[in-house]
Each structure stands twice: as structure tokens, then as C-alpha cells.
Amino acid sequence: MVDDSGLRALREAARLSPDNLPLRRHLAGLLLDKGYLAEAESEYRAALLLAPRDPGITAGLAEAFARQGAYGAALSALEPFLAEPGYPPRMGVIAARALLGEGDVAQAGFRYHEAVMRAPQAADPELAARLAAPAAAAAAAPAAAAAAAAPRAPQPVEGPAEPYEATDDRRSGVTFADVAGMEGVKEALRVKLLLPVRQPELFAAFGKRAGGGVLLYGPPGGGKTHLARAAAGELGASFVSVGLSDVLDMYVGQSERNLHNIFDAARRSRPCLLFFDEVDALAARRSDMRQAHNRQIVNQFLAELDGVDDRANEGVLVLAATNAPWYIDVAFRRPGRFDHLVFVPPPDLAARAAILRILCRDKPLAEMDFDAVAKATADYVGADLKGLVERAVEDKLRESIAAGRPVPLTTRDLLALTTSQRPSSVREWLATARNYVMHANDSGAWDELLPWVNRTW
Ligand code: ADP
């Protein structure tokens, strides 16, 4: 029972206007802050009915769950968000608390560091201390969970870690022919990455040296990873895709060692294209970081990009992708590092039709009006179109099994799904980008975005 007159008054106000979302949100937040966890939970549940996918409310509910020891419920609430890159860092910290509660120390450490790298203000010293003392944390977790988690918890590493093995995707066969549209982006990659390797004499004649990296940025699902893979295929280079979990580690010093091993592995399998996804978490502004450990990771990354000498990274091309380029430390943009920023825009009408053609290439089609589907998918990015085609194919497969013969895909099948499948967040992304273009573009770094953010939808 809440013993606070201010809270009781707010609660009464919420009872009288149950659809007032800001009021409910405020009340739920206060209840959580004051530790009335069960009450906070029910307020957040009520608010969620008014705004079903609201990240702030979901995070609040998950926190209320986690603080009551309902770790599974907290993780289930967060799951849809955590599956997307660039999820709110606060959610990462709450997930870390819940994972630790369940005894999954390794995952908890990963989530925590990933979140705090992006948003230092989300740091939770108490949680960080528990993560740094895994034995104590595991002992504090319920016995069964701790026992189950024990074999998965990483051991502190004394010497160098296991060398990183490069996955050689040379035979994946993806090239620029598999990337629809994006002519400007492909051209930029050709000039920066491919030509110096193919025609080194020409570049040498102009006093230019192959090297340095490219930072691809744009809305999630826009095809950055696909482009990077295709660039490696174009070049006949091995493709090493590095995710955050390959680098970040809860033990001090280990993340730096992981980075070093990754670059070393790439240097051993030249020509090699090293691709860092979600690089904002590894290359965030050091001025934003409170923890020296995180600054160390950034410094190590810079040192690896520079190499010990001029030739250290010869034949190693570095591509990185981010949905949030504005969080990246400017030191990464210096010559020889990610000195080339390339915007991967959302696909326009012609590009969407071309992407659909590629996605439907090997599918049984009755007829397909790609232009009509492209028109009906205005806010879709490549990943959304891929999801649309995959869902339609699954439906057809079921129909074919029932009919006992292959039933081909039609325009209507795809059009019908566009009404139920919501595209991902291109508009939200452009709204965020607009803030940076308008208010933090002194260096002109975001000029390329200008025509996009001023577009009226
Ligand atoms: P990002 O890395 O920007 O989040 P992805 O590269 O993972 O996006 O894109 C998701 C999927 O969308 C890819 O696997 C690919 O199948 C499809 N896709 C995106 N853009 C294109 C494109 N221009 N041409 C063909 N397929 C594309």
C-alpha cells in the first residue's frame, strides 16, 4: 500500500483520467523510483495498453519485474527490443541485471558493457561491481540457475586469448550484382576500396596509398552488411564480420586483446575485408565515457587501425557500419582510419523494385508487378522487403503442401501482406538524423543527409 500523499493524489488523478498517458507514465516512474514495485508494475502494464510498443514504458515494466526477481518476465518484455540494433541502452542495463539474476554472468557482462559504451550515463556502479565479481554474483543467484550457468561463465584470461579465426566467405559469391540500386554507394566503395587494390600503380602515381577505412551509416536494415559482403566478393577477399560479442568482454583488458586478435587474424588472411557491425559501441566518443576501461577499448581500436607501421594493414580493408554515426569519436575520422563516411540511404521506388527482383529471383512466380509492390512499400528498407518476401513464401509453401503442387507467388500475395507488416523505423531514424544535421553539423559531416531529412513524407 502506497504511503505517500503526493503519490496517492497522482493515483487518484490517473483513476479519473485513465487514458492520460503522460500522467500514467509519470506515476509509474515515481512508483518505481520510490520502490513500490508491484504498484509500478501494474501502472506500467496499464500504460502499455495505451502505448503497446513504447520503449520507455517497456523498460520501466522490465525494471519493475527485475527488481522483484521476475527475471524471465523482464527478459521477455525486453526481447523484441534487444533483437534490434541500437536499442535503448537503459534496456541493456536492465537486461544485464536480469541475466545476472538468472546466473548468466557472461551475457550479463556483454549486455552491460555494450549499453554503457553507447550511453555512459546508463552506468550502474553497483551492477558493475557485481559483474566484476562473478563468483559472488553467481553465489547470490538462485542455486539452480547458478549451477546451470556455471559452465558458461568465462574464466579470467591471464595470457593472450585464443587466436581469432577468420571466417572465409570468399566462396559466398555475393557481389555488387546482388546489391540493387545504391549506385552512388557502390561507386564510392569502388574508388575507396577496390580500385587501390586492383590498380595500385595508378594510385601510387597520384601519391595515394591503399588503406584507411569506410564507415557506412544509415537506417537499420538498409543493406550495410549486405554491401560490405558484396564488396568483399567483388574484391575476391575474405570477409570477416565482427559483431560486438566478438569483442566486448567483461574482464578488463580482454576486449582489447580480442580486438588485437581480430586484426591479427585479418592480417594473416590478406586480402581481407574486416567488417565491424554496430561500430558505434566500439568507437564511441571518449569524452562521453566515465569508465577508463571503455576509453581503453577505443584507444586500442585506433591503434589497430593505424597499425604498427605503414605496411601493417596492407591488404586489410576495414569497413564499419553504424545506425548512429554521431556517437563516434572524431578521432576515427582522421586520415587512414574511417576517413570516408558513406551514407546508405533508404531505397527509393526504383531501388525497392530492384531489391524485390533480386529477392524473388529464385522463387516460383506466376507473374509479379515489382513496380506495384515497390509503390506499396514506401517506407520499407531492404530488410523489410526481405521479411515481406519470406513471409509470402512461407504462406505459399503451406498452400502448396495443402494443394499437393507448387502454388506460385503473385503480386497480390505481396500486396496483401503490406497491409499487415509494418516497416521498420526509417522515419524515426530520419527524425533523429534531422536533429544532428540541424544542430550539430558545424563540420559539415552530415551534409549528405540534408536532402533526406528535409524531405516531406
Ligand atoms: P543493415 O546491415 O543496414 O542493417 P542488412 O545488410 O542486414 O542491413 O540488410 C538486410 C537484408 O536486406 C540483406 O540481407 C539483403 O538480403 C536485403 N537487402 C538490403 N539492401 C539490399 C539491396 N540494395 N539489394 C538487395 N538486397 C538488399
Residues whose N, C-alpha, C, O or C-beta is under 5 A from the ligand:
A	BS01	ADP	D178 V179 A180 P219 P220 G221 G222 G223 K224 T225 H226 I355 I358 G382 A383 K386
